[in-house]
Amino acid sequence: MMSSISRSRAVYAEHLLRPFMPAEARLISLQFLLLREARAFLDIELQTGAITSEDAFRVLRDDVAVSDAMARAELARLVDIPGSGPSYFFGYSEFLELRRDVEQALGARFDQQAYHDFVLAQGKLPVSVIREAVMSRFMRRAAVSSGGDLTNLKGNPSDK
């Protein structure tokens, strides 16, 4: 079974590839993104009793538009493995936020390949730890080279 960080990276990689996919593949990718988003909130709502299993089934079938069989399988997963829905979707969202923060701060100096090579080299660490390493590697170096103050970015190790 893949770890949540591996799943987070897989969803992030799919996000990066989506613009290059043929239209049919993009549609499928977006359908699965919708399913992942639904898993994230349905998992929490089921575990807290905010919705019933029947309600979650209806959301999966009617709003996410999966078959009855897939809705039943997804519901079983949410009930049998609590926390799996939000865990990797949260990681994916954190990867997107980190990339946006670095890209915004560096502007034209952002090097996508260097960024991704560095992030991948960190291994299967939590995104919060990867964020610290990325901020240390890219943001402090950028602040020194530009003479600018980049300390207001969320998660900058110098803020702690």
C-alpha positions in Angstrom: 0.0 0.0 0.0 1.3 3.5 -0.9 2.0 5.9 1.9 0.0 9.1 2.1 3.1 11.1 1.1 3.5 8.9 -2.0 -0.1 9.4 -2.9 0.2 13.2 -2.3 3.1 13.3 -4.7 1.2 11.2 -7.3 -1.8 13.6 -7.2 0.6 16.5 -7.4 2.4 15.0 -10.4 -0.9 14.3 -12.1 -1.8 18.0 -11.5 1.5 19.0 -13.3 0.8 16.7 -16.2 -2.9 17.6 -16.7 -2.3 20.5 -19.2 -0.3 18.1 -21.4 -3.0 15.3 -21.4 -5.3 14.7 -24.3 -8.8 16.0 -23.6 -10.2 12.5 -22.7 -7.4 11.9 -20.2 -7.9 15.4 -18.7 -11.6 14.6 -18.1 -10.7 11.4 -16.4 -8.0 13.1 -14.3 -10.5 15.8 -13.2 -13.1 13.1 -12.4 -10.6 11.4 -10.1 -9.6 14.8 -8.6 -13.3 15.3 -7.8 -13.4 11.9 -6.2 -10.3 12.6 -4.1 -11.8 15.9 -2.9 -15.1 14.1 -2.0 -13.1 11.5 -0.1 -11.4 14.2 1.9 -14.6 15.8 3.3 -16.8 12.6 3.3 -14.2 10.8 5.5 -14.3 13.5 8.2 -18.1 13.9 8.0 -18.6 10.1 8.3 -16.2 9.8 11.3 -17.8 12.7 13.1 -21.3 11.6 12.5 -22.2 14.7 10.5 -23.6 12.5 7.7 -24.8 8.9 7.4 -23.4 6.2 5.2 -26.5 6.6 3.0 -25.9 10.3 2.6 -22.2 9.7 1.7 -23.3 7.0 -0.9 -25.7 9.5 -2.5 -23.0 12.2 -2.7 -20.6 9.7 -4.4 -23.2 8.4 -6.8 -25.1 11.6 -7.6 -22.6 14.5 -7.1 -19.3 12.7 -7.9 -21.1 10.6 -10.6 -19.5 7.2 -9.9 -21.4 3.9 -10.4 -23.3 2.3 -7.5 -20.6 -0.4 -7.3 -17.8 2.2 -7.1 -19.7 4.3 -4.6 -20.1 1.2 -2.4 -16.4 0.4 -2.7 -15.5 4.0 -1.8 -17.8 4.0 1.1 -16.3 0.8 2.4 -12.8 2.3 2.1 -13.9 5.4 4.0 -15.4 3.4 6.8 -12.6 0.7 7.0 -9.6 3.1 6.7 -10.6 6.3 8.6 -8.4 9.3 7.8 -7.2 8.0 4.4 -9.4 10.5 2.5 -8.1 13.7 3.8 -4.5 12.6 4.5 -3.1 12.5 0.9 -5.4 15.2 -0.4 -4.1 17.4 2.4 -0.5 16.5 1.4 -1.3 17.3 -2.3 -2.7 20.7 -1.2 0.4 21.4 0.8 2.6 20.6 -2.1 0.6 23.0 -4.3 0.9 25.7 -1.6 4.6 25.2 -1.2 5.2 25.4 -4.9 3.1 28.6 -5.2 4.9 30.2 -2.3 8.4 29.5 -3.8 7.3 30.4 -7.3 5.7 33.7 -6.2 8.7 34.7 -4.2 11.3 33.8 -6.8 9.3 35.0 -9.8 11.4 34.6 -13.0 14.2 33.1 -11.0 12.1 30.0 -10.2 13.7 26.9 -11.7 11.0 24.2 -11.9 13.4 21.3 -12.5 15.8 22.4 -9.6 12.8 22.8 -7.3 11.3 19.3 -8.1 14.7 17.6 -8.0 15.3 19.0 -4.6 11.8 18.1 -3.3 12.1 14.6 -4.6 15.6 14.2 -3.0 14.0 14.9 0.4 12.4 11.4 0.3 9.2 10.4 2.1 9.3 13.1 4.7 6.2 15.0 5.8 5.4 18.0 3.7 6.1 20.3 6.7 9.6 19.0 6.9 10.1 19.3 3.1 8.8 22.9 3.4 11.5 23.8 5.9 14.2 22.3 3.7 12.8 24.0 0.6 12.6 27.4 2.4 16.1 27.0 3.6 17.5 26.0 0.2 15.6 28.3 -2.1 14.2 31.2 -0.1 17.2 32.2 2.1 19.5 32.0 -0.9 17.1 34.1 -2.9 16.9 36.7 -0.1 20.6 36.9 0.1 21.1 37.2 -3.7 18.3 39.8 -4.2 18.9 41.7 -1.0 15.1 41.3 -0.4 13.2 40.3 2.7 11.4 37.0 2.1 10.7 36.2 5.8 7.0 36.8 5.6 6.3 33.7 3.6 4.3 31.0 5.5 6.6 28.3 7.0 9.9 30.1 6.7 12.2 28.4 9.2 13.5 31.8 10.4 9.9 32.6 11.6 10.2 29.8 14.3 
